Amino acid sequence: MTLAAPAPASPDETGVATPDPAQARKVAVASAVGATIEWYDFFLYGTAAGLVFDKLFFSGLDGPAAQFAAFGTFAVGFVARPVGGLIFGHFGDRVGRKKMLIWTLVIMGAGTAAIGLLPSYDSIGVWAPVLLVVLRILQGIGVGGEYGGAVLLAVEFAPAERRGFFGSFAHFGVPGGLFLASGAFAIASQLPDEEFLAWGWRACFLVSVVLLAIGAWIRLSVMETPAFQVVAEEKEISSMPVTELFRRQPRRLLLGMGTRYIEGFTFNFFSVYLLAYAVTTVGVPRSTVLNAIIVGALLGVLLVLCSGHLSDRVGRKPVYRVGATLALLFAFPAAWLVQQGSTPAIAVVFIGGLGVLYGVIYGPLAAFWSELFDTRYRYSALSTLYQVSGILASGLTPLIAAWLVTVGDGTLWWVAGYNALVALISLTCAAFLPETRGRDLQVDEAPAPGSSTLVA
């Protein structure tokens, strides 16, 4: 059985390709599956950084120093992501979305499988952490190019009135990948600790080879997006997309990065740092936290789709503001609940953070960010917005949280204050961006080159 390639979009009365709802659904599913596989690969590392890597690759350091080093290698992947975003964003705007998505999948899958085969510090000494960092950089480059292409595959195929819903399928990949990664580690964690550290965690990484084959098969079945086809047929492809982006829409890019702040913080604080804090500092059983994360991620999958759909009804900004406001209000209660250490409290924190907060915040952003920018440099814009801001918003979150906990004598109160500040910054940035629901993706809203006007 093979997936049928969707037929080309039919032209409307003006001759512009109009996305067909049936093929939009097929492409949205393909985008969701491919994104889930790539994020599974990326999030495996975050889970392993919190539970395994400090013991196997930094065993020459003491406990807190080893954990800090493990989180440092986690952050390296986010530093590498803008490199991948720049490379694949450039060629995605020059030669098309589909081709770049195949390459990102191969890079991610190969890097993840190699981590599963990497010898420990006790076997090869300092080469173990060095090679771990190199493979993490490969993961970062791969997922750096993945995001923009996966989103545009879904958004640019979608009918204008359904972009929020279909675009959210690409964002489905983040909680979906976390669900699979946490589920894989939860299964492996049933092994005795000795076997889990010896080979159980490695099996989770090696499964990536199978997922790579599935993802490649699915992505090869889809066609190029109608929006890019129009640009290509009219010979309007930008020679330097990222340069044109900086020249024509720098204000939207910066404000968009600001809206990313609370999204990246929320996900990585709850899925990476709090996982390690609850297990190592509070003493909660590893399985209890992983199970709560699994439930939260599954709820997040559903709410990403629901909030994306809702943004088609009421607008992108109102839905996003609800999520960011809830994140602000939940900051201190979450800190208090985790420090109680009870199973119900842990469940409320992780299900609330990764399910409710993250699902509502993240759902409308695929369409919102896509509709802010012109087709000629949209891949570069989304890649730059997501990956550059991700260094601070996502990659450094565990390190910042770990430092703030030391400032707070082992408590989470300083981290809660940082959480509230991040939410306020993101809400402020959203206030200065326009509502984009229903925007025609083929209409260039940016000023002509050389104009001094900065589009809001």
GUDRENFI-910708 format. One line per 5 residues: their letters; for each residue x, y, z of C-alpha. Coordinates in nm, 4 decimals, always signed. Layout:
a> X/Y/Z ~ ...
//
This chain:
mtlaa> +0.0000/+0.0000/+0.0000 ~ +0.1336/+0.3425/-0.0926 ~ +0.0226/+0.6950/-0.0194 ~ -0.1199/+0.8654/-0.3242 ~ +0.0458/+1.1942/-0.4071
papas> -0.2049/+1.4795/-0.3851 ~ -0.3155/+1.6304/-0.7115 ~ -0.2018/+1.9840/-0.7889 ~ -0.4149/+2.2588/-0.6412 ~ -0.6825/+2.3864/-0.8790
pdetg> -0.6665/+2.7460/-0.9991 ~ -0.9383/+2.9939/-0.9080 ~ -1.0853/+3.2575/-1.1426 ~ -0.7746/+3.4698/-1.1121 ~ -0.5467/+3.1827/-1.2049
vatpd> -0.3999/+3.1514/-0.8526 ~ -0.3773/+2.8005/-0.7134 ~ -0.6498/+2.7316/-0.4577 ~ -0.5766/+2.4594/-0.1980 ~ -0.8197/+2.1686/-0.2046
paqar> -0.9518/+2.0671/+0.1428 ~ -0.9051/+1.6950/+0.0738 ~ -0.5410/+1.7265/-0.0216 ~ -0.4888/+1.9779/+0.2589 ~ -0.5949/+1.7059/+0.5041
kvava> -0.3529/+1.4540/+0.3500 ~ -0.0651/+1.6999/+0.3623 ~ -0.1488/+1.8017/+0.7202 ~ -0.1300/+1.4380/+0.8305 ~ +0.2013/+1.3938/+0.6457
savga> +0.3354/+1.7076/+0.8126 ~ +0.2231/+1.5878/+1.1567 ~ +0.3777/+1.2411/+1.1194 ~ +0.7105/+1.3710/+0.9887 ~ +0.7332/+1.6430/+1.2533
tiewy> +0.6465/+1.3970/+1.5305 ~ +0.9280/+1.1652/+1.4229 ~ +1.1854/+1.4449/+1.4127 ~ +1.0782/+1.5879/+1.7472 ~ +1.0830/+1.2388/+1.8979
dffly> +1.4494/+1.2230/+1.8036 ~ +1.5199/+1.5667/+1.9478 ~ +1.3295/+1.5167/+2.2734 ~ +1.4873/+1.1805/+2.3448 ~ +1.8016/+1.3775/+2.4121
gtaag> +1.6290/+1.6070/+2.6622 ~ +1.4866/+1.3146/+2.8569 ~ +1.8208/+1.1324/+2.8499 ~ +2.0030/+1.4498/+2.9595 ~ +1.7881/+1.4602/+3.2698
lvfdk> +1.8112/+1.0888/+3.3526 ~ +2.1149/+0.9230/+3.1899 ~ +2.3881/+1.1369/+3.0372 ~ +2.5248/+1.2793/+3.3613 ~ +2.5946/+0.9218/+3.4763
lffsg> +2.7373/+0.7799/+3.1512 ~ +2.9130/+1.0649/+2.9721 ~ +3.0109/+1.2955/+3.2598 ~ +3.0836/+1.0416/+3.5313 ~ +3.4157/+1.2135/+3.6038
ldgpa> +3.2262/+1.5049/+3.7616 ~ +3.0311/+1.5213/+4.0868 ~ +2.6504/+1.5091/+4.0889 ~ +2.5426/+1.8734/+4.0325 ~ +2.8359/+1.9451/+3.7990
aqfaa> +2.7601/+1.6354/+3.5907 ~ +2.3937/+1.7345/+3.5594 ~ +2.4901/+2.0900/+3.4658 ~ +2.7253/+1.9547/+3.1963 ~ +2.4515/+1.7262/+3.0610
fgtfa> +2.2109/+2.0208/+3.0368 ~ +2.4904/+2.2170/+2.8688 ~ +2.5079/+1.9635/+2.5856 ~ +2.1281/+1.9818/+2.5657 ~ +2.1597/+2.3573/+2.5062
vgfva> +2.4179/+2.3008/+2.2308 ~ +2.1443/+2.1556/+2.0121 ~ +1.9527/+2.4825/+2.0348 ~ +2.2615/+2.6853/+1.9471 ~ +2.3020/+2.4683/+1.6342
rpvgg> +1.9382/+2.5044/+1.5340 ~ +1.9748/+2.8560/+1.3827 ~ +2.2498/+2.7169/+1.1572 ~ +2.0101/+2.4541/+1.0271 ~ +1.7346/+2.7119/+1.0016
lifgh> +1.9564/+2.9457/+0.7965 ~ +2.0746/+2.6716/+0.5591 ~ +1.7444/+2.4957/+0.5023 ~ +1.5431/+2.8177/+0.5161 ~ +1.7532/+2.9624/+0.2336
fgdrv> +1.7164/+2.6592/+0.0093 ~ +1.3549/+2.6038/+0.1142 ~ +1.2732/+2.9489/-0.0244 ~ +1.4924/+2.8888/-0.3300 ~ +1.4146/+2.5310/-0.4397
grkkm> +1.1074/+2.4330/-0.2383 ~ +0.9805/+2.3057/+0.0953 ~ +0.9553/+1.9331/+0.0213 ~ +1.3191/+1.8636/-0.0714 ~ +1.4502/+2.0258/+0.2445
liwtl> +1.2174/+1.8198/+0.4627 ~ +1.3642/+1.4956/+0.3290 ~ +1.7175/+1.6088/+0.4125 ~ +1.6300/+1.7239/+0.7639 ~ +1.4694/+1.3877/+0.8374
vimga> +1.7789/+1.1950/+0.7272 ~ +2.0148/+1.4151/+0.9321 ~ +1.8012/+1.3849/+1.2453 ~ +1.7537/+1.0094/+1.2158 ~ +2.1220/+0.9362/+1.1557
gtaai> +2.2386/+1.1583/+1.4414 ~ +1.9909/+1.0097/+1.6877 ~ +2.0754/+0.6487/+1.6007 ~ +2.4469/+0.7261/+1.6394 ~ +2.3869/+0.8567/+1.9939
gllps> +2.2341/+0.5190/+2.0760 ~ +2.5607/+0.3511/+1.9737 ~ +2.7970/+0.5952/+2.1464 ~ +3.0390/+0.4397/+2.4029 ~ +3.0347/+0.5835/+2.7551
ydsig> +3.2999/+0.7904/+2.9349 ~ +3.4290/+0.4789/+3.1108 ~ +3.5003/+0.3202/+2.7688 ~ +3.6597/+0.6006/+2.5648 ~ +3.7168/+0.8800/+2.8146
vwapv> +3.6816/+1.2400/+2.7069 ~ +3.5897/+1.1389/+2.3501 ~ +3.2500/+1.0279/+2.4786 ~ +3.1234/+1.3788/+2.5702 ~ +3.2998/+1.5282/+2.2657
llvvl> +3.1211/+1.2939/+2.0255 ~ +2.7972/+1.3444/+2.2153 ~ +2.8217/+1.7186/+2.1517 ~ +2.8969/+1.6627/+1.7805 ~ +2.5917/+1.4399/+1.7396
rilqg> +2.3781/+1.6883/+1.9331 ~ +2.4901/+1.9560/+1.6872 ~ +2.3739/+1.7331/+1.4001 ~ +2.0380/+1.6951/+1.5720 ~ +2.0158/+2.0725/+1.6114
igvgg> +2.0933/+2.1368/+1.2449 ~ +1.8342/+1.8817/+1.1356 ~ +1.5493/+2.0067/+1.3524 ~ +1.6534/+2.3660/+1.2773 ~ +1.5607/+2.3129/+0.9144
eygga> +1.2613/+2.0938/+0.9947 ~ +1.0357/+2.3452/+1.1655 ~ +0.9778/+2.5993/+0.8896 ~ +0.9237/+2.3367/+0.6211 ~ +0.6810/+2.1256/+0.8257
vllav> +0.4699/+2.4280/+0.9162 ~ +0.4595/+2.5655/+0.5629 ~ +0.3743/+2.2281/+0.4167 ~ +0.0555/+2.2326/+0.6255 ~ -0.0242/+2.6062/+0.6188
efapa> +0.0393/+2.6746/+0.2494 ~ -0.1788/+2.3801/+0.1433 ~ -0.4642/+2.4808/+0.3765 ~ -0.7731/+2.6842/+0.2799 ~ -0.7502/+3.0361/+0.4229
errgf> -1.0392/+2.9793/+0.6647 ~ -0.8805/+2.6578/+0.8051 ~ -0.5122/+2.7554/+0.8321 ~ -0.5153/+2.7619/+1.2102 ~ -0.6437/+2.4056/+1.2282
fgsfa> -0.4315/+2.2537/+0.9514 ~ -0.1225/+2.4480/+1.0614 ~ -0.1602/+2.3070/+1.4112 ~ -0.0951/+1.9600/+1.2685 ~ +0.2696/+2.0614/+1.2201
hfgvp> +0.2743/+2.1765/+1.5842 ~ +0.1195/+1.8437/+1.6775 ~ +0.4730/+1.7092/+1.6293 ~ +0.6140/+1.8744/+1.9426 ~ +0.3809/+1.7250/+2.2072
gglfl> +0.3490/+1.4142/+1.9881 ~ +0.7260/+1.3681/+1.9805 ~ +0.7438/+1.4266/+2.3551 ~ +0.4686/+1.1689/+2.4085 ~ +0.6626/+0.9078/+2.2093
asgaf> +0.9981/+0.9941/+2.3681 ~ +0.8607/+0.9889/+2.7228 ~ +0.6680/+0.6724/+2.6468 ~ +0.9798/+0.5016/+2.5153 ~ +1.1742/+0.5998/+2.8279
aiasq> +0.8864/+0.4969/+3.0534 ~ +0.8941/+0.1474/+2.8993 ~ +1.2738/+0.1290/+2.9220 ~ +1.2576/+0.2487/+3.2836 ~ +1.0779/-0.0708/+3.3801
lpdee> +1.4147/-0.2438/+3.3484 ~ +1.6436/-0.2706/+3.6519 ~ +1.8668/+0.0384/+3.6800 ~ +2.1767/-0.1535/+3.5702 ~ +2.0144/-0.2790/+3.2508
flawg> +1.8459/+0.0549/+3.1841 ~ +2.1838/+0.2333/+3.1949 ~ +2.3582/-0.0454/+3.0017 ~ +2.1249/-0.0777/+2.7025 ~ +1.7629/+0.0194/+2.7785
wracf> +1.8008/+0.3886/+2.7015 ~ +1.9993/+0.3061/+2.3858 ~ +1.7081/+0.1085/+2.2410 ~ +1.4976/+0.4256/+2.2524 ~ +1.7496/+0.6009/+2.0275
lvsvv> +1.7980/+0.3097/+1.7873 ~ +1.4245/+0.2934/+1.7163 ~ +1.4858/+0.6160/+1.5242 ~ +1.6134/+0.4122/+1.2271 ~ +1.2692/+0.2563/+1.1784
llaig> +1.0917/+0.5883/+1.2258 ~ +1.3276/+0.7490/+0.9732 ~ +1.2189/+0.5029/+0.7043 ~ +0.8506/+0.5629/+0.7806 ~ +0.8900/+0.9402/+0.7758
awirl> +1.0848/+0.9446/+0.4497 ~ +0.8220/+0.7260/+0.2813 ~ +0.5435/+0.9623/+0.3887 ~ +0.7202/+1.2835/+0.2909 ~ +0.8155/+1.1541/-0.0518
svmet> +0.4427/+1.1125/-0.1230 ~ +0.3518/+1.4836/-0.1048 ~ +0.3944/+1.7583/-0.3612 ~ +0.5335/+2.1098/-0.3362 ~ +0.3044/+2.3705/-0.1747
pafqv> +0.0753/+2.5844/-0.3978 ~ +0.2091/+2.9114/-0.2541 ~ +0.5679/+2.8247/-0.3471 ~ +0.4590/+2.6978/-0.6900 ~ +0.3049/+3.0377/-0.7661
vaeek> +0.6257/+3.2176/-0.6689 ~ +0.8335/+2.9776/-0.8798 ~ +0.6054/+3.0008/-1.1839 ~ +0.6059/+3.3809/-1.1709 ~ +0.9863/+3.3776/-1.1350
eissm> +0.9736/+3.5779/-0.8104 ~ +1.2074/+3.3557/-0.6101 ~ +1.4334/+3.5648/-0.3864 ~ +1.8074/+3.5280/-0.4436 ~ +1.8823/+3.6010/-0.0750
pvtel> +1.5651/+3.5329/+0.1267 ~ +1.7036/+3.6048/+0.4733 ~ +1.8568/+3.9353/+0.3594 ~ +1.5242/+4.0406/+0.2111 ~ +1.3513/+3.9399/+0.5348
frrqp> +1.5794/+4.1604/+0.7459 ~ +1.5377/+4.4496/+0.5047 ~ +1.1597/+4.4368/+0.4698 ~ +1.0055/+4.2955/+0.7897 ~ +1.2548/+4.3178/+1.0791
rrlll> +0.9981/+4.4469/+1.3300 ~ +0.7604/+4.1567/+1.2775 ~ +1.0516/+3.9161/+1.3049 ~ +1.1651/+4.0580/+1.6409 ~ +0.8159/+4.0746/+1.7854
gmgtr> +0.7461/+3.7219/+1.6613 ~ +1.0556/+3.6053/+1.8473 ~ +0.9111/+3.7653/+2.1588 ~ +0.5890/+3.5658/+2.1270 ~ +0.8031/+3.2524/+2.1059
yiegf> +0.9582/+3.3212/+2.4482 ~ +0.6802/+3.1806/+2.6685 ~ +0.6170/+2.8902/+2.4309 ~ +0.9787/+2.7734/+2.4413 ~ +1.0148/+2.8316/+2.8137
tfnff> +0.6960/+2.6445/+2.9028 ~ +0.7825/+2.3355/+2.7064 ~ +1.1444/+2.2987/+2.8112 ~ +1.0907/+2.3962/+3.1725 ~ +0.8231/+2.1331/+3.2272
svyll> +0.9578/+1.8570/+3.0018 ~ +1.3307/+1.8854/+3.0790 ~ +1.4227/+2.0800/+3.3919 ~ +1.1277/+1.9934/+3.6157 ~ +1.1680/+1.6290/+3.5194
ayavt> +1.5227/+1.6288/+3.6576 ~ +1.4330/+1.8503/+3.9571 ~ +1.1397/+1.6356/+4.0646 ~ +1.3421/+1.3135/+4.0402 ~ +1.6810/+1.4229/+4.1792
tvgvp> +1.5919/+1.7043/+4.4217 ~ +1.2394/+1.6277/+4.5412 ~ +1.2852/+1.2507/+4.5217 ~ +0.9762/+1.1681/+4.3160 ~ +0.9983/+0.8253/+4.1461
rstvl> +1.1115/+0.8508/+3.7844 ~ +0.8116/+0.6537/+3.6596 ~ +0.5670/+0.8897/+3.8333 ~ +0.7076/+1.1958/+3.6564 ~ +0.7351/+1.0236/+3.3183
naiiv> +0.3757/+0.9038/+3.3401 ~ +0.2572/+1.2561/+3.4203 ~ +0.4560/+1.3908/+3.1233 ~ +0.3028/+1.1278/+2.8947 ~ -0.0501/+1.2264/+2.9960
gallg> +0.0361/+1.5970/+2.9657 ~ +0.1859/+1.5471/+2.6194 ~ -0.1186/+1.3520/+2.5020 ~ -0.3497/+1.6265/+2.6268 ~ -0.1184/+1.8783/+2.4591
vllvl> -0.1645/+1.7029/+2.1239 ~ -0.5421/+1.7400/+2.1527 ~ -0.5348/+2.1016/+2.2730 ~ -0.2877/+2.2093/+2.0036 ~ -0.5417/+2.0971/+1.7432
csghl> -0.8355/+2.2475/+1.9353 ~ -0.6685/+2.5849/+1.9897 ~ -0.5564/+2.5952/+1.6275 ~ -0.9155/+2.5335/+1.5210 ~ -1.0439/+2.7958/+1.7647
sdrvg> -0.8029/+3.0523/+1.6191 ~ -0.9840/+3.0126/+1.2866 ~ -1.3017/+3.1265/+1.4623 ~ -1.1901/+3.4056/+1.6952 ~ -0.8395/+3.4973/+1.5750
rkpvy> -0.4815/+3.3953/+1.6449 ~ -0.4049/+3.6579/+1.9103 ~ -0.7012/+3.6010/+2.1453 ~ -0.6260/+3.2284/+2.1745 ~ -0.2543/+3.2889/+2.2230
rvgat> -0.3183/+3.5551/+2.4898 ~ -0.5331/+3.3144/+2.6911 ~ -0.2518/+3.0569/+2.6963 ~ +0.0212/+3.3077/+2.7839 ~ -0.1940/+3.4594/+3.0621
lallf> -0.2585/+3.1154/+3.2100 ~ +0.1172/+3.0522/+3.2051 ~ +0.1679/+3.3737/+3.4017 ~ -0.0950/+3.2806/+3.6598 ~ +0.0299/+2.9208/+3.6976
afpaa> +0.3978/+3.0088/+3.7576 ~ +0.3987/+3.0251/+4.1383 ~ +0.1341/+2.7566/+4.2020 ~ +0.3388/+2.5161/+3.9848 ~ +0.6531/+2.5852/+4.1875
wlvqq> +0.4683/+2.5213/+4.5143 ~ +0.3055/+2.2006/+4.3899 ~ +0.6300/+2.0434/+4.2640 ~ +0.7986/+2.1072/+4.5967 ~ +0.5195/+1.9142/+4.7738
gstpa> +0.6370/+1.5996/+4.5955 ~ +0.3038/+1.4161/+4.6117 ~ +0.1787/+1.2171/+4.3151 ~ -0.1398/+1.4276/+4.2707 ~ +0.0631/+1.7502/+4.2845
iavvf> +0.3119/+1.6206/+4.0260 ~ +0.0242/+1.5152/+3.8002 ~ -0.1383/+1.8597/+3.8189 ~ +0.1887/+2.0380/+3.7366 ~ +0.2971/+1.8327/+3.4379
igglg> -0.0476/+1.7771/+3.2905 ~ -0.1353/+2.1420/+3.3425 ~ +0.1946/+2.2732/+3.2053 ~ +0.2482/+2.0448/+2.9065 ~ -0.1179/+1.9802/+2.8330
vlygv> -0.3250/+2.2895/+2.9035 ~ -0.0720/+2.5751/+2.8957 ~ +0.1436/+2.4528/+2.6136 ~ -0.1436/+2.3251/+2.4023 ~ -0.3289/+2.6566/+2.4108
iygpl> -0.0171/+2.8695/+2.3516 ~ +0.1297/+2.6618/+2.0697 ~ -0.1812/+2.5749/+1.8673 ~ -0.2418/+2.9090/+1.6871 ~ +0.1243/+2.9991/+1.6349
aafws> +0.1870/+2.7988/+1.3155 ~ -0.0725/+2.9982/+1.1223 ~ +0.0005/+3.3222/+1.3090 ~ +0.3719/+3.3245/+1.2348 ~ +0.3257/+3.2032/+0.8752
elfdt> +0.0732/+3.4760/+0.7979 ~ +0.3092/+3.7482/+0.9197 ~ +0.5549/+3.7079/+0.6310 ~ +0.5709/+3.7067/+0.2511 ~ +0.5997/+3.3793/+0.0572
ryrys> +0.9321/+3.4778/-0.1001 ~ +1.1120/+3.4476/+0.2328 ~ +0.8538/+3.2764/+0.4564 ~ +1.0635/+2.9598/+0.5139 ~ +1.3624/+3.1725/+0.6175
alstl> +1.1383/+3.3892/+0.8353 ~ +0.9852/+3.0999/+1.0289 ~ +1.3208/+2.9254/+1.0652 ~ +1.4909/+3.2418/+1.1908 ~ +1.2064/+3.3354/+1.4247
yqvsg> +1.1793/+2.9906/+1.5777 ~ +1.5425/+2.8835/+1.5933 ~ +1.7234/+3.2045/+1.6898 ~ +1.4742/+3.2850/+1.9655 ~ +1.4889/+2.9193/+2.0697
ilasg> +1.8449/+2.9594/+2.2016 ~ +1.7191/+3.1676/+2.4945 ~ +1.3545/+3.0607/+2.5031 ~ +1.4201/+2.6868/+2.4868 ~ +1.7824/+2.5766/+2.4913
ltpli> +1.8997/+2.7842/+2.7863 ~ +1.5864/+2.7315/+2.9956 ~ +1.7190/+2.4269/+3.1885 ~ +2.0505/+2.6027/+3.2553 ~ +1.8820/+2.9255/+3.3664
aawlv> +1.6420/+2.7299/+3.5865 ~ +1.9287/+2.5298/+3.7400 ~ +2.1157/+2.8533/+3.8215 ~ +1.8066/+3.0224/+3.9673 ~ +1.7458/+2.7181/+4.1894
tvgdg> +2.0962/+2.7565/+4.3343 ~ +2.0217/+3.1260/+4.3953 ~ +1.7004/+3.0244/+4.5698 ~ +1.8739/+2.7694/+4.7966 ~ +1.7214/+2.4740/+4.6191
tlwwv> +1.3685/+2.6142/+4.5839 ~ +1.1792/+2.7083/+4.2651 ~ +1.0625/+3.0562/+4.3655 ~ +1.3187/+3.2462/+4.1576 ~ +1.2346/+3.0255/+3.8587
agyna> +0.8652/+3.1073/+3.9075 ~ +0.9474/+3.4775/+3.8986 ~ +1.1420/+3.4274/+3.5747 ~ +0.8458/+3.2335/+3.4340 ~ +0.6118/+3.5251/+3.5094
lvali> +0.8529/+3.7741/+3.3497 ~ +0.8781/+3.5635/+3.0313 ~ +0.4986/+3.5489/+3.0022 ~ +0.4716/+3.9280/+3.0392 ~ +0.7349/+3.9837/+2.7672
sltca> +0.5510/+3.7549/+2.5258 ~ +0.2124/+3.9146/+2.5943 ~ +0.3621/+4.2597/+2.5302 ~ +0.5138/+4.1504/+2.1983 ~ +0.1845/+3.9967/+2.0848
aflpe> +0.0071/+4.3252/+2.1559 ~ +0.2208/+4.5023/+1.8933 ~ +0.1596/+4.2446/+1.6180 ~ -0.1430/+4.2538/+1.3856 ~ -0.4183/+3.9941/+1.3821
trgrd> -0.3499/+3.7770/+1.0746 ~ -0.6541/+3.5467/+1.0521 ~ -0.7748/+3.5238/+0.6915 ~ -0.4764/+3.6987/+0.5354 ~ -0.4126/+3.6236/+0.1645
lqvde> -0.0735/+3.4494/+0.1575 ~ -0.0110/+3.5637/-0.2000 ~ -0.0424/+3.9349/-0.1154 ~ +0.2861/+4.0998/-0.0229 ~ +0.2280/+4.3216/+0.2835
apapg> +0.5939/+4.4210/+0.3159 ~ +0.7259/+4.7593/+0.1967 ~ +0.9179/+4.7745/-0.1289 ~ +1.2959/+4.7267/-0.1041 ~ +1.4626/+5.0489/-0.0049
sstlv> +1.1584/+5.1784/+0.1840 ~ +1.2232/+5.2995/+0.5377 ~ +0.8865/+5.1698/+0.6625 ~ +0.9053/+4.8828/+0.9086 ~ +0.5901/+4.6738/+0.8819
a> +0.4263/+4.6006/+1.2134
//
